[in-house]
Amino acid sequence: MRTAADLRLDMGAVDYGLLLFYFAVVLGIGLIARRQVRTSLDFLLSGRSMPAWMTGLAFVSANLGATEILGMAANGAQYGIATMHYYWIGAVPAMVFLGLVMMPFYYGAKVRSVPEYMRRRFGPGAHVANAIAFSVSSLLIAGINLYAMSLVIEALLGWPSWFAVLVSAVFVLAYITLGGLSSAIYTEVLQFFVIAAGLVPLTVVGLKAVGGWDGLKEKVTAGVGEGHLHTWAGTGIGDVTNPIGADWLGLVLGLGFVVSFGYWTTNFAEVQRALSARNMSAARRTPLIAAFPKLFIPFVIIVPGMIAVVTVQGLGSAGGPTYNDAIPALINEYLPSGVLGVAVTGLLAAFMAGMAANVSSFNTVFTYDLWQDYVKPGMPDTYYLKVGRAVTVVGVLVGVATAFIAAGFSNIMNYMQALFSFFNAPVFAVFLLGLLFKRMTPKAGLVSYLVGLAVPVTIYVLYTSDVLRFNSDLAETMWGSIWSFVSVVVVAVLVSAFTRPKPDSELGGLVQGVGTIDLSGDHVVGDTAWYRSPALLGAVALVLCVVLYLPFL
């Protein structure tokens, strides 16, 4: 049976050369980006100057961190093809909704962060609560990325885990502190291609080793069961046999609606990339452009996880490699020198993308939404630029500490999904109601949000204490998210019935039907081309979701 030592890579000079070259390029990007940073808006939002193709790739790359690659590959090994739900129903529809419906409100209001929208809609109480909750979640997720990277470095290169965490953190700190969000976005675009260059060969070689897709299906059926080859089979209410352990209602409402929409439409680590776009058209197209690579990414993440479960002896069993080791084990098994260096560089790039996304969004929210608004208002802009850089250092240091929390979970994606149910589900419910329900009051926004935070945490504690039972950890996060959403709706309606709403004069551009939003006033040449139509891009992405599901029903 394999142990961690069995994953150790025999990297040659060429592999280390590729790794060092990539590090040098990234630091060079940070130094170049630093020259463009003159104001806090430059540092924290790239001066709102980025083109759509760049923000679109950065949008998907920011999510394509080490937690995504290691975690979704782990889920591919543990749950099989059903993990595709996290992309085709659990991501792309929400990304389309963000581009078509919510970005006009975010970008049109010229907010600098998602919590700032909360302040304008509901006032300071809800604003502070959301800013603090987002800051905490960002640092916890940054810690997951750090821990995931330390796993890879420890297993593949032999460095001690604590040393791997520190080295990784220092490197990310260097290029984010230099160039801010611009540095992160430029690097994320590069990282997207580096990650693809590492994962595509791994998938191709792995499939060839198991006899192609047909061979993989035979081995999966014989090894872990045919249920791992389907998405919707076994999801009937009262007759749940799929590996995830969720029925179709939990998948559609929990994952497809609350969890995914909560993450993709209100998570500032993603929305920040769209807010850095140069105009309204580019901001709307950012998540729509990102949706297309997102559709096909599972084929180079989930499929390798499935390959690992039938080729890596003892994967996921007591005493053997954990599911998190699926990708490192395949790299060790199948890739030769040279390609090996590309794959390891791709994993390091994925780590930096995820870590940078969370740190850059944390420093923006802390600087603008907490420090500038409530601690030191009215200071010169150069002061907030310095605060942004200082907070970046603090965020990385706290991320190092939270990495050791993530170490307590054998499947980091299960932990990640639990955090999403805690933090993203309630804020999405509040945002959606605030957007559509003009009568919702500031007090209702605050109270319902706090209740929505408490409900999924309570459900999770009861689940881990064996008081409540679910078929799997993922099923628990889906239902925790659903009940969080329901609690927000019920409390918001009740509190709104007994409290005073804001007048229409304060809701223009913040609520559907109140005021107008100019979608074309800042167009540049080419924005009106038919193939750049947000409606067309969104429709094509949704059709592809359905088409890709068909072979795996």
C-alpha positions in Angstrom: 0.0 0.0 0.0 1.3 3.5 -0.9 2.5 5.9 1.7 3.3 9.6 1.4 6.9 8.6 0.7 5.8 6.7 -2.4 4.6 10.0 -3.9 8.1 11.5 -3.8 9.1 12.8 -7.3 12.4 12.3 -8.9 12.6 15.8 -10.4 15.6 16.5 -12.7 17.4 19.7 -13.5 15.0 20.5 -16.4 12.0 20.2 -14.0 13.6 22.5 -11.4 14.6 24.9 -14.1 11.0 25.2 -15.3 9.9 25.8 -11.7 12.5 28.5 -11.0 11.8 30.2 -14.4 8.1 30.4 -13.6 8.8 31.9 -10.1 11.1 34.5 -11.8 8.4 35.4 -14.3 5.7 35.9 -11.6 8.0 38.1 -9.6 8.8 40.1 -12.7 5.1 40.6 -13.3 4.8 41.9 -9.8 7.6 44.4 -10.4 6.1 45.6 -13.7 2.6 45.9 -12.2 4.1 48.0 -9.3 4.9 50.8 -11.8 1.1 51.2 -12.6 0.1 51.5 -8.9 -0.3 55.2 -8.0 -3.6 55.2 -6.0 -5.5 52.8 -3.7 -7.9 52.1 -6.6 -5.0 51.0 -8.8 -3.8 48.7 -6.0 -7.1 47.3 -5.0 -9.2 47.4 -8.2 -6.6 47.8 -11.0 -7.9 51.3 -11.7 -10.9 49.7 -13.4 -8.9 49.4 -16.6 -8.8 45.7 -17.5 -10.1 44.3 -20.8 -12.9 41.6 -20.7 -10.7 38.7 -22.0 -8.2 39.3 -19.3 -10.7 39.7 -16.5 -12.6 36.6 -17.8 -9.5 34.4 -17.6 -8.6 35.8 -14.2 -12.2 35.2 -13.0 -12.0 31.4 -13.8 -8.3 31.2 -12.7 -9.0 32.8 -9.3 -11.3 29.8 -8.7 -8.9 27.3 -10.2 -6.8 27.2 -7.1 -5.1 24.2 -5.5 -8.2 23.6 -3.5 -10.2 23.3 -6.7 -7.7 21.0 -8.4 -6.8 18.8 -5.4 -10.3 19.0 -3.9 -12.4 18.3 -7.0 -10.0 15.6 -8.1 -10.5 14.1 -4.6 -14.3 14.3 -5.1 -13.9 12.7 -8.5 -12.1 9.8 -6.8 -14.6 9.6 -4.0 -17.9 10.4 -5.8 -17.2 9.9 -9.5 -18.9 11.6 -12.4 -21.5 13.1 -10.1 -18.9 15.7 -9.2 -19.6 17.3 -12.6 -22.7 18.8 -10.9 -20.3 21.3 -9.2 -19.6 22.8 -12.7 -22.6 22.3 -14.9 -25.4 23.1 -12.4 -23.2 24.4 -9.6 -21.3 27.1 -11.4 -22.1 28.0 -15.0 -25.8 29.0 -14.5 -24.8 31.3 -11.6 -22.0 32.8 -13.7 -24.5 33.6 -16.4 -26.9 35.2 -13.8 -24.0 37.3 -12.5 -23.2 38.6 -15.9 -26.7 39.3 -17.1 -28.5 40.4 -14.0 -26.2 41.3 -11.1 -23.2 43.0 -12.7 -25.2 45.9 -14.0 -26.1 46.7 -10.4 -22.6 46.2 -9.0 -20.8 48.0 -11.8 -23.5 50.6 -12.4 -23.4 51.7 -8.7 -19.6 51.9 -8.9 -19.2 50.0 -5.7 -15.7 49.0 -4.8 -16.7 45.7 -3.2 -19.7 43.4 -2.6 -20.1 44.5 1.1 -20.2 48.2 -0.1 -23.4 47.3 -2.0 -24.8 45.9 1.3 -24.1 49.3 2.9 -25.9 51.3 0.2 -28.8 48.9 0.2 -29.2 48.2 4.0 -27.0 50.6 5.9 -24.0 50.3 8.2 -25.2 47.4 10.4 -25.5 44.8 7.6 -22.4 46.3 5.9 -20.2 45.7 8.9 -21.5 42.2 9.5 -21.0 41.2 5.9 -17.5 42.8 5.7 -16.4 40.9 8.8 -17.9 37.6 7.7 -16.3 37.9 4.3 -12.9 38.7 5.8 -13.1 35.7 8.0 -14.2 33.4 5.2 -11.4 34.7 2.9 -8.7 34.0 5.4 -10.1 30.5 6.1 -10.2 29.7 2.4 -6.7 31.2 1.9 -5.5 28.8 4.6 -7.1 25.9 2.6 -5.0 26.9 -0.4 -1.9 27.1 1.7 -2.5 23.7 3.2 -3.3 22.2 -0.2 0.0 23.5 -1.5 2.0 22.3 1.4 0.5 18.8 0.8 1.8 18.9 -2.8 5.2 20.2 -1.9 5.7 17.8 1.1 4.5 14.8 -0.9 6.3 15.5 -4.2 9.4 17.4 -3.1 9.9 16.2 0.4 9.8 19.5 2.2 8.4 19.6 5.7 4.8 20.8 5.7 5.4 23.8 7.9 8.3 24.9 5.7 6.2 24.5 2.6 3.5 26.7 4.0 5.9 29.4 4.9 7.8 29.4 1.6 4.5 29.4 -0.4 3.1 32.3 1.7 6.1 34.5 1.4 6.1 34.1 -2.4 2.5 35.1 -2.8 3.0 37.9 -0.4 5.8 39.3 -2.5 4.0 39.6 -5.8 0.6 40.7 -4.3 2.3 43.4 -2.2 4.2 44.7 -5.2 1.5 45.1 -7.7 -1.9 44.6 -5.9 -4.8 43.3 -7.9 -3.2 44.0 -11.3 -0.3 41.7 -10.3 -2.8 39.1 -9.3 -4.8 39.4 -12.5 -1.8 39.3 -14.9 -0.4 36.3 -13.0 -3.8 34.5 -13.0 -4.0 34.8 -16.8 -0.6 33.2 -17.1 -1.5 30.6 -14.5 -4.5 29.6 -16.4 -2.4 28.4 -19.3 0.3 26.9 -17.1 -2.4 24.9 -15.2 -3.9 23.7 -18.4 -0.4 22.7 -19.7 0.1 20.5 -16.6 -3.4 18.9 -16.4 -4.1 18.1 -20.0 -1.1 15.8 -20.5 -1.8 14.2 -17.1 -5.3 13.3 -18.2 -4.3 12.1 -21.7 -1.5 9.9 -20.3 -3.7 8.6 -17.5 -6.5 7.7 -19.8 -4.2 5.9 -22.2 -2.8 3.9 -19.2 -6.3 2.6 -18.3 -7.4 1.8 -21.8 -9.1 5.0 -22.7 -12.6 6.1 -21.6 -14.1 2.6 -22.1 -11.3 1.1 -20.1 -11.8 3.6 -17.3 -15.5 2.9 -17.2 -14.9 -0.9 -16.9 -12.4 -0.4 -14.1 -14.6 2.1 -12.2 -17.6 -0.3 -12.5 -15.5 -3.2 -11.2 -13.7 -1.2 -8.5 -16.2 1.2 -7.0 -19.5 0.6 -8.8 -21.4 1.8 -11.8 -23.0 4.6 -9.8 -19.7 6.5 -10.1 -20.3 6.9 -13.9 -23.6 8.8 -13.7 -24.8 12.3 -12.7 -28.6 12.1 -12.2 -29.1 8.4 -11.7 -30.0 7.4 -8.1 -31.2 10.9 -7.1 -34.9 10.1 -6.6 -36.4 11.5 -3.4 -36.6 8.6 -1.0 -34.4 6.4 -3.2 -31.0 8.0 -3.1 -28.2 5.7 -4.3 -25.8 8.1 -6.0 -22.3 8.5 -4.4 -22.9 12.1 -3.3 -25.9 11.0 -1.2 -28.2 13.8 -2.3 -31.6 13.6 -4.1 -32.4 15.8 -7.0 -34.1 18.4 -4.9 -31.0 18.9 -2.8 -28.9 19.1 -5.9 -31.1 21.6 -7.7 -32.0 23.9 -4.8 -29.0 23.4 -2.5 -26.1 23.1 -5.0 -27.6 24.5 -8.2 -29.3 27.5 -6.6 -28.2 28.5 -3.1 -24.6 27.3 -2.9 -23.6 28.1 -6.5 -25.4 31.4 -6.8 -24.2 32.4 -3.3 -20.6 31.8 -4.3 -20.5 33.1 -7.9 -22.7 36.2 -7.5 -21.7 37.5 -4.0 -18.1 36.1 -3.4 -16.0 39.2 -3.8 -12.9 37.1 -4.6 -14.6 36.4 -7.9 -16.7 39.6 -8.4 -13.6 41.7 -7.8 -12.2 40.6 -11.1 -15.3 41.8 -12.9 -15.3 45.1 -11.0 -11.7 45.8 -12.3 -13.0 45.7 -15.9 -12.7 48.9 -18.0 -16.4 49.4 -18.7 -19.9 48.0 -18.1 -19.8 45.7 -21.2 -16.5 44.2 -20.1 -17.7 43.8 -16.6 -20.8 41.9 -17.8 -18.8 39.7 -20.2 -16.2 38.8 -17.6 -18.2 35.9 -15.9 -19.7 34.9 -19.3 -16.3 34.5 -20.9 -15.1 32.6 -17.8 -18.1 30.2 -18.2 -16.8 28.6 -21.3 -13.5 27.2 -19.9 -15.4 26.4 -16.7 -17.6 24.0 -18.7 -14.6 21.8 -19.8 -12.3 22.1 -16.8 -13.9 19.1 -15.0 -12.6 16.8 -17.8 -9.0 17.5 -16.7 -9.7 17.5 -12.9 -12.5 15.0 -12.2 -11.5 12.4 -14.7 -7.9 12.2 -13.3 -9.5 11.7 -9.9 -11.5 8.7 -11.3 -8.3 7.4 -12.9 -6.5 7.6 -9.5 -9.2 5.7 -7.7 -8.7 2.6 -10.0 -4.9 2.9 -10.3 -3.6 4.1 -6.9 -3.7 1.2 -4.5 -5.5 2.0 -1.2 -6.5 5.5 -2.2 -9.0 6.8 0.4 -8.6 3.8 2.7 -7.4 3.7 6.2 -3.6 3.9 6.3 -3.3 4.7 2.5 -3.1 7.9 0.6 -6.1 10.2 1.1 -8.3 11.3 -1.7 -6.4 14.6 -1.6 -3.4 12.7 -3.0 -5.1 11.7 -6.2 -3.4 14.3 -8.5 0.1 14.1 -6.9 -0.1 10.3 -7.1 -0.9 10.4 -10.8 1.9 12.9 -11.5 4.3 10.6 -9.8 3.1 7.6 -11.7 2.8 8.8 -15.2 4.7 11.9 -16.1 8.3 11.9 -17.3 11.0 14.5 -16.6 10.2 17.8 -18.3 6.5 17.2 -18.4 6.8 16.6 -14.7 8.2 20.1 -14.1 5.3 21.6 -16.1 2.7 19.6 -14.0 4.3 20.6 -10.6 4.6 24.2 -11.8 0.9 24.0 -12.8 0.0 22.9 -9.2 2.0 25.7 -7.7 0.3 28.1 -10.1 -3.1 26.9 -9.0 -2.2 27.4 -5.4 -1.0 31.0 -6.1 -4.2 31.8 -8.1 -6.5 30.7 -5.2 -4.4 32.2 -2.5 -3.9 35.5 -4.3 -7.7 35.8 -5.1 -8.6 35.5 -1.4 -5.8 37.8 -0.2 -6.5 40.5 -2.8 -10.2 40.5 -2.0 -9.6 40.5 1.7 -7.3 43.5 1.6 -9.9 45.5 -0.5 -12.8 44.7 1.8 -10.8 45.4 5.0 -9.3 48.7 3.6 -12.4 50.2 2.1 -15.3 48.6 4.0 -13.9 48.5 7.5 -10.8 50.8 7.9 -11.8 53.7 5.6 -15.5 53.7 6.5 -15.3 53.2 10.3 -11.8 53.5 11.6 -10.0 56.2 9.7 -12.3 58.0 7.3 -11.3 61.0 5.3 -7.6 60.3 5.1 -5.5 61.0 2.0 -5.5 58.3 -0.7 -1.9 57.5 -0.2 -2.7 56.5 3.4 -5.2 53.8 2.2 -2.7 52.6 -0.4 -0.3 51.9 2.5 -3.0 50.3 4.6 -3.9 48.0 1.6 -0.3 46.8 1.4 0.0 46.4 5.2 -3.3 44.4 5.4 -2.0 42.1 2.6 0.8 41.1 4.9 -1.6 40.5 7.8 -3.9 38.5 5.5 -1.1 36.1 4.5 0.1 35.7 8.1 -3.4 34.8 9.3 -3.8 32.5 6.2 -0.7 30.6 7.5 -2.5 30.0 10.8 -5.8 28.9 9.2 -3.8 26.4 7.0 -3.5 24.2 10.1 -7.3 24.2 10.5 -7.6 22.8 7.0 -5.1 20.1 7.9 -7.8 18.4 10.0 -9.9 17.4 7.0 -9.1 14.4 4.8 -11.1 16.0 1.9 -10.5 19.7 1.7 -13.3 20.2 -0.8 -15.8 19.0 1.8 -14.4 21.6 4.2 -14.6 24.2 1.5 -18.2 23.4 0.7 -19.1 23.7 4.4 -17.6 27.2 4.5 -19.6 28.1 1.4 -22.8 27.0 3.2 -21.9 29.1 6.2 -20.9 32.4 4.5 -22.2 32.5 0.9 -25.7 31.1 1.3 -27.0 33.8 3.7 -25.5 36.7 1.9 -26.9 35.5 -1.5 -30.4 35.3 0.1 -30.1 38.8 1.5 -28.7 40.2 -1.8 -31.4 38.6 -3.9 -34.2 39.8 -1.7 -32.7 43.2 -1.5 -32.5 43.3 -5.3 -36.0 42.2 -5.9 -38.0 43.2 -2.8 -38.2 47.0 -2.5 -40.0 46.8 0.8 -37.1 45.0 2.5 -35.8 47.2 5.3 -32.3 47.9 6.6 -33.1 46.2 9.9 -34.5 43.2 8.0 -31.2 43.0 6.1 -29.1 42.9 9.2 -31.3 40.5 11.3 -32.0 38.1 8.5 -28.3 38.0 7.5 -27.3 37.1 11.1 -29.9 34.4 11.3 -28.9 33.1 7.9 -25.3 32.8 9.2 -26.3 31.0 12.4 -28.6 28.4 10.8 -26.0 26.5 8.6 -23.4 26.6 11.4 -25.9 25.1 13.8 -26.9 22.4 11.3 -23.2 21.5 10.7 -22.5 21.3 14.4 -25.6 19.0 14.9 -24.4 16.9 12.0 -20.9 16.4 13.2 -22.3 15.6 16.7 -24.5 12.8 15.1 -27.7 14.6 16.2 -28.7 15.2 12.5 -28.0 12.6 9.8 -27.2 13.1 6.2 -26.0 10.7 3.6 -22.7 12.5 3.1 -20.8 15.7 4.0 -21.8 17.3 0.7 -25.4 16.5 1.2 -25.2 18.3 4.6 -23.8 21.4 3.0 -26.6 21.4 0.4 -29.4 21.2 2.9 -27.6 23.6 5.3 -27.5 26.1 2.5 -31.2 25.5 1.7 -32.3 26.1 5.3 -30.1 29.2 5.5 -31.8 30.6 2.5 -35.2 29.8 3.8 -34.5 31.3 7.2 -33.3 34.6 5.6 -36.5 34.8 3.5 -38.8 34.2 6.4 -37.0 36.5 8.8 -36.6 39.3 6.2 -40.3 39.3 5.4 -41.4 39.2 9.1 -39.0 42.0 10.1 -39.8 44.1 7.1 -43.5 44.0 8.0 -42.8 45.8 11.3 -40.0 48.2 10.3 -39.6 51.2 8.0 -38.0 50.7 4.5 -35.8 53.2 2.8 -37.5 55.7 0.5 -37.3 55.2 -3.3 -35.0 58.2 -3.6 -32.2 56.1 -1.8 -32.7 52.9 -3.8 -32.1 54.1 -7.3 -29.8 51.6 -9.2 -29.8 49.3 -6.2 -33.3 47.6 -6.6 -34.9 46.1 -9.7 -37.3 48.6 -11.1 -36.1 51.7 -9.1 -34.1 54.1 -11.3 -32.3 53.1 -14.4 -28.8 51.6 -15.2 -26.9 52.8 -18.3 -25.7 49.6 -19.9 -24.1 51.2 -23.0 -23.0 54.8 -22.1 -19.3 53.8 -21.6 -19.0 51.4 -24.6 -15.8 51.4 -26.6 -15.3 50.3 -30.2 -16.3 46.7 -30.7 -18.5 46.3 -27.7 -21.6 46.3 -29.8 -20.4 43.4 -32.1 -23.0 40.6 -32.1 -20.6 38.0 -30.9 -19.9 40.1 -27.8 -23.6 40.2 -26.8 -23.9 39.2 -23.1 -27.3 37.6 -23.8 -25.9 35.5 -26.6 -22.8 34.4 -24.6 -25.0 33.4 -21.7 -27.5 31.5 -23.8 -24.8 29.5 -25.5 -23.1 28.6 -22.1 -26.5 27.3 -20.7 -27.2 25.2 -23.8 -23.7 23.7 -23.5 -24.5 22.8 -19.9 -27.4 20.7 -21.1 -25.5 19.1 -24.0 -22.5 18.1 -21.8 -24.9 16.4 -19.3 -26.5 14.1 -21.9 -23.7 11.4 -22.1 -23.5 11.1 -18.3 -27.1 10.9 -17.2 
